[in-house]
Amino acid sequence: MDRNDENYIYYIVGQNLKRLRKSKNLTIVKFARLCNYSAGFIMNIESPNYHQTFSLGTVYRFALVLNVDIKEFFAENDAKEKATV
């Protein structure tokens, strides 16, 4: 995915969500319950092949549930490398 594509940020957040969720040993189902979202919604966000939009409020809730700084979701480190695929 091209960095100039407006959907790129959704990809970055999705990949970072997946990484952060797994680092806390949370399944998609458990994490979805903690956030009061459906597992399908979380799966769509984390999928590199599906474009799921969401609000900043949603990212804020993710940060609260995972107990991480919200800026962790916008880091391009690992996610950027995978985006060129």
C-alpha positions, 0 to 999 in steps of 0.5 A, a space after each residue: 500500500 502506498 504511503 500517500 493513500 489515505 487508507 494507509 493510516 488504517 493499515 498502520 493502525 490495524 497492524 499495530 493493533 494486532 502486534 499490541 494485542 498479541 503482546 498482551 496475549 489477548 485473542 481477538 474474541 477476548 479483546 473485542 469483549 473488553 472493548 465492547 466491539 464485535 470480533 468481526 470488527 477487530 478482525 477487519 481492522 487487523 486484516 491487511 486485505 480488508 479496509 475497515 474505517 474506525 474513529 479516533 475514539 475507537 483507537 483511544 478505547 484500544 489504547 485504554 484496554 491495552 494500557 498503551 500510549 495511543 501514539 503506539 498505534 501510529 508508529 510506522 516501524 514494523 507495519 511500514 515494512 509490510 505495507 510494501 508487499 
